[in-house]
Amino acid sequence: MITSRDNTLEYLHAMVSGWLGFTRTGDEDTLYSLGGVFDAPIFIFYRNAEPITQFAQFRGKRLSIGTPGTALRALISQVLTATDAVDASIQLLDLDSAEAIDALIEGEIDVAIFASQLDTSFLQRALGAPGLRLMNVAQAEAIAKTVPGLKHLVL
């Protein structure tokens, strides 16, 4: 069991080793994650002749919304549901950000959604790739009010 007197290296060892104890009974019901929290813009790049401004336009498209178990995937799943964009024609692919950009550039997917700081190489690659567009989300303000965890940001 890990106690509050243990140091950071012991916590890290516990996480890497796959064992973790709790100091009080019931803590396991309220502990969701051990990790860092930071704000990062969510970018939506797509390949389409016509502008896409609404999530409902994703129907029939191949999307990368992050890997299973990530906060991004859970958040974007909520957005897709809230905007009535989810139907049987959407294909969700399990790609990380860099893989998604590669797949989008190669035409293997239609939409790549990822969170990124502004100085990452894969974001710069997406911004410079011919044929890729950055989505201007017409519903951004309303979605931010509907889905917890989102903030409306204008870049």
N, C-alpha and C positions, 0 to 999 in steps of 0.2 A: 504494500500500500504506500502511496506517495503522501507525504505530509507537507504542510506548509513550510517546514524547516528545510526541505530538500532544495537543492540549487537547480538552476536552469538546465545544466547538463544532464542531471538525473531525469528531469521532465522529458528532455529530448530523447534520452535513452529509452524511457518508458514508451514514448510514442513510436519510435523506430522498432522497438522490440515487440510491439503489439500488445503490451499489457499496460493497464492504467487503472489505478484504484481511486476511490473517492473518499474524502475525509468524513462525510456525513451521509447517513442513510437518506436516500431520496434525491441526492445530487444528480444521479444519472438520469432523472426525469427532466431536468432543466438544462443540462449541459448539452449544447448542440455542436459546438466546435471549439477547438483550440487552434488559434491561428491569428494572423494579422488581418486587420480590416483597413481598407483604404478606398478612397473614391477614385474611380477611373471612368472616363467616358466610354460608352458602348458605341462602337462603330458598326454600321450596317453597309456593307459593300455588295453590289449586285452587278450582274451582267444582263442587260436587257436593252432593247432598242428604244423603248418608251420609258419615261421616268416612272419610278415606283415611289409613291408617297404614302400609301396606306398598307397596313399589314395584310389586309384581305387580298391584296394583289400577289401574295406569296402562294396562293392556291395553285397547285400543279407544279410547284417549283421544288428543287433540291436545295435544302438548307443545312448549313452547319451552324448550330447554336451552342457549341461547346460540348465537352465530353460528359457522359453520365456522372452524376454525383457532384457536379460543380454548381456553385451558386449562380453562375451565368445561365446555365441551362435551365435551372429551376425558375429563375426570374423571367427569361424569355418565353418559357412555356406558359407562364402566367399572362404575359403580354399577348401571346398568340391566342390564348383562350379568351381574354378580355376583349380583344378586337375581332372576335369571331372569324379568325383566320384559319383555325384548325379544321381540316377535313381530311378525308382518306387520300386525297391527291398529293398532300405534302409529304415529301420524303425527308426525314431528319437523319443526318449523318453524324457519326461520332468522330469529329476531328478537332484537334487543338487549333489554336489561332494560326500558327505558322502553316500547318497542313491545310487549313481552310483557305488561306490566301493562295497557296500553291494550286489547290484544286480549282479555285475560282479562276485564276489566271489560265489554267489549262482547259477550262470549259467543262470540268467534271461536275461542278455544282453551279447553282444559279445565284445563291445568296450566302454570304459569310458574315456572321454576327459575332463580334468579339469585343471584350473590354481591353483597353490598352492605354498606357501612358503615351504621351505624344512623341516620345523619342525612341520608340522601339523600331527595330529594323523591319519587322514584318508590316507595320503600319506604313512606314515610308515606302516599302515595296508596293503595297496596295495603292497608295496615293499616286505612285508613278506609273502604274501598269496601264497600258492602253486598253480601252474597252470597258474598264471598271468604273462604276459610278458610286458615289457616296450618297446614301439615302437621306433625303430631307423629309423627316417624319412629320407629316401634317397633323397627326394626332398626339404629338409628343407631350404637350401640356396636359391634355386630358388623361393620357395614360399614366403620367407621373402622379396624378391625383388619385388614380384608381388602383395602381399596383404599388404596394408598400416596398420601399427600398430604392425607388427610382426618383431621380431629380431631373427636372427639365433644365437642359443646358444648351445654350446657343454658342456655337463655335464660330 
